[in-house]
Amino acid sequence: MNIKQAKQQIRNTLRAYLERDELGRYRIPPLRQRPVLLMGPPGIGKTQIMEQIAAEENVGLVAYTITHHTRQSAMGLPFIEKRVYGGEEFSVTAYTMSEIIGAVYELTERTGITEGILFLDEINCVSETLAPMMLQFLQCKTFGNQRLPEGWLIVAAGNPPEYNKSVRDFDVVTLDRVKRIEVREDFAVWKEYALKKGLHGAVISYLDLKKDNFYRIENTPEGLQFATARGWEDLSEVLTVYEELGIEADEELVGQYIQLPALARDFAGYLRLYKKYRQVYHVEDILQGQWPKVTETEFAAAPFDEKLAVMGLLLARLSEAARKTRLQDALCGALHDALSGVKGRLGEEEPEESLADIVAVRRETLKRAAAAGQNDRERQELRLREIERLERYRRELPDGDSEEQFAALRSFFAADTAELDTLAEECGERFDNAFRFLETAVGQSQELVLFVTEITAGFDCAWFVGEYGCEAYFRHNKELLFDETRRSLLERIGKS
């Protein structure tokens, strides 16, 4: 299965394991709550889906890479203690608490969260001395004489032997006590994720053209060379920041993330063309509705790959504008909820005090989520923006009674909703201009069909069209659906 399907499987497992009966007991007894063994190639997002699940289910996440551990840190240090059996005292070996299990208890102490996921990466690459301990842990959920607390799902991830020469096979006894999930790389699923995350347009459009370059691992005379989903995402992050800083990204930089020289060289060449097309085709002018007439002619005569790159540039800019609108919309929703709370306390508490209380709660929520391992970047960004805005509201409150101050809060909020309206209007104009350019340049063509399809697939673009509409999109999408229906009917007739 792909990583998206694996995420849903693990999320379903967690929810089932945490379900309780009317007496407060787990519906599936902890003894029957099998660990999940997630097997798949490196760099496809196994750790990321753990963070996403923890944030979405509001549970804790403790993550360890097992290859960094020794027998002592995993199991604990041995010591001698005295015990009495049948009236006679004996010296027995006991163990201090495992660092891994200790981390679970520490998370609970810091956050109050008592349920979650313990994620152990590279489980089948442990040293010879640690291997028996890990097998015991998967089978019995204990390190030494310490047991993992109830309410914690173990997810152990490993790499198949073709990706790592150090892997160890699990015996039947262990495999018969785990839920084994095999996961594979899948560009279509990654692209959906990349669009939602707003990864660099050059990365997405390049891999759209050359899907075989998305995930490659090769044994060469120079050693292991590879390109992974993790590498492309990290490269995307640095490309975006380099552009903001005005730093040129070259083949050397690409090769630090895409560690397959021929592929790094190929992408670096594409990146140069991508930047060239942005200028040659006046991408920003197109979105502003002011492109030179010659741009239409040049686009119509361009090779298909070049057209795809230009459309990738347009889609990246549209997605960026849609994302800004979506985040402002989410911010306004959060601010509305906060101000509703302030309004509900009028007469009992001054607006300034209410805002201070709400900000304190928001900060604590943010801190608690970080301590719990719920590293959802967009949620963090939204919470930080909400805190910043509420703090500004509080600082700018005028002197006066509660009603006057709340009236001021309404005016502050109105300014933020006005900003949302402006962003939505500008974004809508960009969509309209992009469609008008393509309609003028290539008409009802395969390029336009692909453009509509990409908008539908893009998280932010699809959100914007759904919330604010786009006449050209709906018109072309209707034509596309009609053509698909007609084609399907003709195929069925041909088979009958």
Protein Blocks (a to p, Z undefined) as FASTA:
>chain_A
ZZklmmmmmmmmmmmmmpccfkopafbafklmccddddddehiopmmmmmmmmmmnopac
ddddfklpcfklmnopcddddddeehiacddddddddfklmmmmmmmmmnopabdcddde
hkllccfklmmmmmmmmmnopghjaccdehiacddddddfklockbccddfklmmmcccd
dddddfklmmmmmmmnopafklmmmmmmmmmlmpccdddfkbpcdddfklmmmmmmmmmm
mmmnopacdfklmmmmmccfklmmmmmmmmmmmmmmmmmnommlmmnopacfklmmmmmm
pcfklmmmmmmmmmmmmmmmmmmmmmmmmmmmmmmmmmmmmmmmgojacfklmmmmmmmm
mmmmmmmmmmnopacfklmmmmmmmmmmmmmmmmmpccddfklmmmmmmmmmmmmmmmmm
mmmmmmmmmmmmmmmmmmmmnopafklmmmmmmmmmpmklmmmmmmnopfklmmmmmmmm
mmmmmmmmmmmmmmZZ
